[in-house]
Amino acid sequence: MTAVTTQKPRLLSGLLLLFLLAMILANTGGNMYGPLMPLYLQQLNASVAQIGLFFTLASIIPLALQILGGWVSDSVGRLRAIAFGSVAGLCAYTVLILSPTWQWLLLAMAFMAVGGALVAPSFDAFIAEHSSEENRARVFGISHALFTVVSVIGPVLGGWLADAYNFKFMLLIAAGLYFLGAIIRIGMARQAAKGEEAQAGRLSFGSLKANMRKMFGLLVAGGLVTWILLTDGVRDISFSLSSNLLPVYVQDIGGLTIKEIGLLNSIFGLFMMLANIPGGWLADKKGERLGIALGMFLIGVAVGLVIYLPTTSLWLYSPGWALLGLGVGIMSPAYQSLISKAFPKEMRGTAFGLFSTSLGLISLPAPWVGAQLWERVTPRFPFLITVVFSFLSIIPIWLKFKLPKKEERIP
């Protein structure tokens, strides 16, 4: 007799791996310039207050589009929405490269916001739909670990190119990588239009209204979704106060060069990548709230370490960035898994459009407020607020981030 062996299905399908390759190429470009954007603004003669104003103004368009992008994804299909977003991203790079002043960069951010609003919710929804509920956090963890290579390669490559040549040259290389990723994503969308997305729905005001009605009902019901919204709002405010000023802090206060700041961001990306898979395993085995609470604790410790460490040394700043990466890496798959389970399948794109972005109505003025606190109180003060709120948010996360039983969930 021959023993019959059953082979376990792979956690990541071939389609998902190709999808991740396209996302990695496109987002390596974004991570080449993204962490250095405040320094690019400075090079274009923007002051600290103007940097804060820039990021506040740049938040307005994502605020208007984030939920709409998720609804488009729910309606026409994940890959089609990503293809539309890729075209907007190519327009953004064109403006980034040609902008003569920092004010013109707002137009690039507008195009990037359109692209992000279409791509970001579709990315997480696509991963959720190519996993089972039992291993979803692990699939998110592995996918995000592979994807996070962009946070390792991008910043150090961007910092080196900007330092050795200039920002414009670095942006040209970033645009080339984005173009390669866009070609693959558009090709996948064309194939999906003949197969799994052939019966995709149409965009209509009626479907948007019905989707928004369901979303509003979940948000105000007082259950898990309500608490995710409230906690996410507080987190957004505290992070937005200081996150865009961190490169300026370590350059102006810490005395680091652009190349060293790029390396720090790569250290952050490396440790985030290393933490993604254990973070997904932890969420699947012990529940999502543990990973989210642990991540918030590590983020609070990391920011406190950076601002209170009396150093101008790259390597003494490195532990702070490493801890920050660990915190985000542990929290991310747990957070994405929790959101995918809290909403019905047909609303996942809309849900990720609402929660996967760090921009919200109440956090809209936060970058400008953070810049004012930097100039009027101390440069350290906005970061201190981030630390305090990171620790305080652990309380509602632990008490309220509990999934209902399967039979009680919305189908």
Summary of the structure (lengths in Angstrom):
residues: 411
radius of gyration: 20.7
end to end distance: 44.2
largest distance: 80.9
contacts: 1554
relative contact order: 0.16
helix: 81%
strand: 0%
